[in-house]
Amino acid sequence: MSQETQLTNHLEDRSIARDLNFKLSGELVGLARNLSKVVFTPTSEMCVDSRLIHSGFVFSAAAHAALTALNKKNSLIIGADIKFLAPIELGHEVVFQAEALQDDTKKCEVKVEGFLLDIKIFYGIFFVAVFDKKIFKLKLDR
């Protein structure tokens, strides 16, 4: 993430993920142009085995960071190239930092890194499509 840019807590400036359950997908704690920071605190309901957190919840928090870094209405993740670099246990807190690598096209790439303390535990590139209209705006003829 760019060191020069300061993230703010002006979270009302986000254009996407307004209805997201932060308990499941992490809490957005910082936002700037093309950057976001999400803090993910797993709960016992997310455990898959003993204290191990299911990777789907980790992915969801990373995806949340990706969408908010791009921060464009009508955006949808259409693919991802990710690596889980270490497991997460109950009691761990993961900080995801996301940076949109471009924001002026209909298909954008967003880099996301997840850290447990100073250890990188997640790395991914998310591919996000930006649509002109609402994605699921359907007209049904009856």
LUMFI-311710 format. One record per residue (C-alpha): residue number from 1; residue in one letter; x, y, z. Coordinates in Angstrom, 3 decimals, always signed. Layout:
node k = NUM; r = a; c1 = X; c2 = Y; c3 = Z;
...
# end
This chain:
node k = 1; r = m; c1 = +0.000; c2 = +0.000; c3 = +0.000;
node k = 2; r = s; c1 = +1.289; c2 = +3.487; c3 = -0.774;
node k = 3; r = q; c1 = +3.028; c2 = +5.034; c3 = +2.189;
node k = 4; r = e; c1 = +2.261; c2 = +8.617; c3 = +1.060;
node k = 5; r = t; c1 = -1.516; c2 = +8.268; c3 = +1.203;
node k = 6; r = q; c1 = -3.255; c2 = +8.598; c3 = +4.557;
node k = 7; r = l; c1 = -6.318; c2 = +6.467; c3 = +5.104;
node k = 8; r = t; c1 = -9.233; c2 = +8.223; c3 = +6.745;
node k = 9; r = n; c1 = -12.177; c2 = +6.975; c3 = +8.704;
node k = 10; r = h; c1 = -14.644; c2 = +8.827; c3 = +6.462;
node k = 11; r = l; c1 = -16.393; c2 = +5.547; c3 = +5.847;
node k = 12; r = e; c1 = -19.575; c2 = +7.264; c3 = +4.723;
node k = 13; r = d; c1 = -17.653; c2 = +8.004; c3 = +1.500;
node k = 14; r = r; c1 = -17.859; c2 = +4.370; c3 = +0.427;
node k = 15; r = s; c1 = -20.040; c2 = +3.597; c3 = -2.574;
node k = 16; r = i; c1 = -20.144; c2 = -0.178; c3 = -2.182;
node k = 17; r = a; c1 = -20.575; c2 = -2.863; c3 = +0.504;
node k = 18; r = r; c1 = -22.921; c2 = -0.694; c3 = +2.552;
node k = 19; r = d; c1 = -25.137; c2 = -3.666; c3 = +3.489;
node k = 20; r = l; c1 = -22.294; c2 = -6.052; c3 = +4.331;
node k = 21; r = n; c1 = -22.280; c2 = -7.756; c3 = +7.732;
node k = 22; r = f; c1 = -18.961; c2 = -6.608; c3 = +9.227;
node k = 23; r = k; c1 = -19.039; c2 = -9.442; c3 = +11.770;
node k = 24; r = l; c1 = -18.655; c2 = -11.916; c3 = +8.897;
node k = 25; r = s; c1 = -16.471; c2 = -9.966; c3 = +6.465;
node k = 26; r = g; c1 = -14.345; c2 = -7.669; c3 = +8.585;
node k = 27; r = e; c1 = -14.758; c2 = -4.048; c3 = +9.552;
node k = 28; r = l; c1 = -13.743; c2 = -1.274; c3 = +7.172;
node k = 29; r = v; c1 = -11.492; c2 = +0.987; c3 = +9.260;
node k = 30; r = g; c1 = -9.721; c2 = +3.085; c3 = +6.621;
node k = 31; r = l; c1 = -10.509; c2 = +4.441; c3 = +3.184;
node k = 32; r = a; c1 = -8.720; c2 = +6.622; c3 = +0.627;
node k = 33; r = r; c1 = -8.636; c2 = +6.879; c3 = -3.164;
node k = 34; r = n; c1 = -7.833; c2 = +3.336; c3 = -4.402;
node k = 35; r = l; c1 = -6.951; c2 = +2.140; c3 = -0.873;
node k = 36; r = s; c1 = -8.771; c2 = +0.464; c3 = +1.980;
node k = 37; r = k; c1 = -8.055; c2 = -1.242; c3 = +5.275;
node k = 38; r = v; c1 = -10.279; c2 = -3.958; c3 = +6.754;
node k = 39; r = v; c1 = -9.828; c2 = -5.582; c3 = +10.167;
node k = 40; r = f; c1 = -11.111; c2 = -9.163; c3 = +10.417;
node k = 41; r = t; c1 = -11.750; c2 = -10.639; c3 = +13.863;
node k = 42; r = p; c1 = -12.945; c2 = -14.254; c3 = +13.579;
node k = 43; r = t; c1 = -15.592; c2 = -15.701; c3 = +15.884;
node k = 44; r = s; c1 = -16.088; c2 = -19.238; c3 = +17.179;
node k = 45; r = e; c1 = -18.853; c2 = -19.807; c3 = +14.595;
node k = 46; r = m; c1 = -16.186; c2 = -19.529; c3 = +11.859;
node k = 47; r = c; c1 = -14.128; c2 = -22.462; c3 = +13.146;
node k = 48; r = v; c1 = -13.865; c2 = -25.478; c3 = +10.881;
node k = 49; r = d; c1 = -11.825; c2 = -27.673; c3 = +13.214;
node k = 50; r = s; c1 = -10.843; c2 = -26.963; c3 = +16.800;
node k = 51; r = r; c1 = -9.641; c2 = -23.325; c3 = +16.680;
node k = 52; r = l; c1 = -8.890; c2 = -23.209; c3 = +12.921;
node k = 53; r = i; c1 = -10.828; c2 = -20.541; c3 = +10.982;
node k = 54; r = h; c1 = -12.456; c2 = -21.602; c3 = +7.695;
node k = 55; r = s; c1 = -10.632; c2 = -19.996; c3 = +4.756;
node k = 56; r = g; c1 = -13.927; c2 = -18.845; c3 = +3.215;
node k = 57; r = f; c1 = -14.291; c2 = -16.197; c3 = +5.912;
node k = 58; r = v; c1 = -10.706; c2 = -15.042; c3 = +5.333;
node k = 59; r = f; c1 = -11.432; c2 = -14.769; c3 = +1.594;
node k = 60; r = s; c1 = -14.625; c2 = -12.821; c3 = +2.310;
node k = 61; r = a; c1 = -12.740; c2 = -10.226; c3 = +4.363;
node k = 62; r = a; c1 = -10.101; c2 = -9.886; c3 = +1.629;
node k = 63; r = a; c1 = -12.851; c2 = -9.466; c3 = -0.989;
node k = 64; r = h; c1 = -14.450; c2 = -6.773; c3 = +1.196;
node k = 65; r = a; c1 = -11.126; c2 = -4.907; c3 = +1.213;
node k = 66; r = a; c1 = -10.813; c2 = -5.262; c3 = -2.574;
node k = 67; r = l; c1 = -14.279; c2 = -3.877; c3 = -3.302;
node k = 68; r = t; c1 = -13.924; c2 = -0.933; c3 = -0.941;
node k = 69; r = a; c1 = -10.472; c2 = +0.001; c3 = -2.283;
node k = 70; r = l; c1 = -11.977; c2 = +0.351; c3 = -5.761;
node k = 71; r = n; c1 = -15.110; c2 = +1.921; c3 = -4.208;
node k = 72; r = k; c1 = -17.272; c2 = +2.011; c3 = -7.333;
node k = 73; r = k; c1 = -21.014; c2 = +1.380; c3 = -7.466;
node k = 74; r = n; c1 = -22.187; c2 = -1.672; c3 = -9.394;
node k = 75; r = s; c1 = -18.890; c2 = -3.521; c3 = -8.932;
node k = 76; r = l; c1 = -18.588; c2 = -7.290; c3 = -8.764;
node k = 77; r = i; c1 = -15.615; c2 = -9.574; c3 = -8.191;
node k = 78; r = i; c1 = -15.324; c2 = -11.809; c3 = -11.262;
node k = 79; r = g; c1 = -12.128; c2 = -13.643; c3 = -10.365;
node k = 80; r = a; c1 = -9.200; c2 = -13.841; c3 = -8.016;
node k = 81; r = d; c1 = -5.688; c2 = -15.243; c3 = -7.884;
node k = 82; r = i; c1 = -5.045; c2 = -15.781; c3 = -4.179;
node k = 83; r = k; c1 = -2.675; c2 = -17.488; c3 = -1.790;
node k = 84; r = f; c1 = -3.362; c2 = -18.406; c3 = +1.823;
node k = 85; r = l; c1 = +0.131; c2 = -18.169; c3 = +3.318;
node k = 86; r = a; c1 = -0.709; c2 = -19.275; c3 = +6.873;
node k = 87; r = p; c1 = -3.726; c2 = -20.575; c3 = +8.800;
node k = 88; r = i; c1 = -5.752; c2 = -18.355; c3 = +11.123;
node k = 89; r = e; c1 = -6.729; c2 = -19.425; c3 = +14.618;
node k = 90; r = l; c1 = -9.539; c2 = -18.195; c3 = +16.798;
node k = 91; r = g; c1 = -8.259; c2 = -15.165; c3 = +18.701;
node k = 92; r = h; c1 = -6.148; c2 = -13.880; c3 = +15.802;
node k = 93; r = e; c1 = -6.942; c2 = -10.549; c3 = +14.162;
node k = 94; r = v; c1 = -6.074; c2 = -10.060; c3 = +10.499;
node k = 95; r = v; c1 = -5.546; c2 = -6.647; c3 = +8.896;
node k = 96; r = f; c1 = -6.224; c2 = -6.531; c3 = +5.157;
node k = 97; r = q; c1 = -4.730; c2 = -3.733; c3 = +3.074;
node k = 98; r = a; c1 = -6.017; c2 = -3.292; c3 = -0.456;
node k = 99; r = e; c1 = -4.851; c2 = -1.146; c3 = -3.345;
node k = 100; r = a; c1 = -6.673; c2 = -0.737; c3 = -6.658;
node k = 101; r = l; c1 = -3.983; c2 = -0.983; c3 = -9.331;
node k = 102; r = q; c1 = -6.177; c2 = +0.893; c3 = -11.805;
node k = 103; r = d; c1 = -9.577; c2 = +2.518; c3 = -11.482;
node k = 104; r = d; c1 = -10.352; c2 = +3.943; c3 = -14.904;
node k = 105; r = t; c1 = -11.455; c2 = +0.790; c3 = -16.721;
node k = 106; r = k; c1 = -14.455; c2 = -1.546; c3 = -16.676;
node k = 107; r = k; c1 = -12.259; c2 = -4.411; c3 = -15.440;
node k = 108; r = c; c1 = -9.892; c2 = -3.527; c3 = -12.615;
node k = 109; r = e; c1 = -7.271; c2 = -5.364; c3 = -10.602;
node k = 110; r = v; c1 = -6.971; c2 = -4.896; c3 = -6.852;
node k = 111; r = k; c1 = -4.022; c2 = -6.161; c3 = -4.798;
node k = 112; r = v; c1 = -4.876; c2 = -7.354; c3 = -1.284;
node k = 113; r = e; c1 = -2.483; c2 = -8.370; c3 = +1.473;
node k = 114; r = g; c1 = -3.480; c2 = -9.728; c3 = +4.874;
node k = 115; r = f; c1 = -1.289; c2 = -9.465; c3 = +7.961;
node k = 116; r = l; c1 = -1.326; c2 = -11.106; c3 = +11.367;
node k = 117; r = l; c1 = +0.858; c2 = -8.745; c3 = +13.389;
node k = 118; r = d; c1 = +3.693; c2 = -8.199; c3 = +10.866;
node k = 119; r = i; c1 = +3.403; c2 = -11.632; c3 = +9.213;
node k = 120; r = k; c1 = +1.845; c2 = -11.736; c3 = +5.740;
node k = 121; r = i; c1 = -0.752; c2 = -14.519; c3 = +5.822;
node k = 122; r = f; c1 = -2.702; c2 = -13.704; c3 = +2.622;
node k = 123; r = y; c1 = -1.886; c2 = -12.351; c3 = -0.814;
node k = 124; r = g; c1 = -4.204; c2 = -11.925; c3 = -3.753;
node k = 125; r = i; c1 = -5.131; c2 = -10.086; c3 = -6.904;
node k = 126; r = f; c1 = -8.876; c2 = -9.603; c3 = -7.296;
node k = 127; r = f; c1 = -10.437; c2 = -8.930; c3 = -10.695;
node k = 128; r = v; c1 = -13.403; c2 = -6.585; c3 = -10.410;
node k = 129; r = a; c1 = -15.890; c2 = -5.707; c3 = -13.149;
node k = 130; r = v; c1 = -17.587; c2 = -2.313; c3 = -12.991;
node k = 131; r = f; c1 = -21.034; c2 = -2.145; c3 = -14.580;
node k = 132; r = d; c1 = -22.942; c2 = +0.933; c3 = -15.740;
node k = 133; r = k; c1 = -26.178; c2 = -0.183; c3 = -14.083;
node k = 134; r = k; c1 = -27.255; c2 = -2.309; c3 = -11.137;
node k = 135; r = i; c1 = -26.162; c2 = -5.855; c3 = -11.729;
node k = 136; r = f; c1 = -29.404; c2 = -7.648; c3 = -10.907;
node k = 137; r = k; c1 = -31.902; c2 = -5.192; c3 = -12.322;
node k = 138; r = l; c1 = -34.243; c2 = -7.585; c3 = -14.096;
node k = 139; r = k; c1 = -37.563; c2 = -7.055; c3 = -15.794;
node k = 140; r = l; c1 = -39.884; c2 = -10.008; c3 = -15.529;
node k = 141; r = d; c1 = -42.815; c2 = -10.199; c3 = -17.928;
node k = 142; r = r; c1 = -45.938; c2 = -11.781; c3 = -16.502;
# end
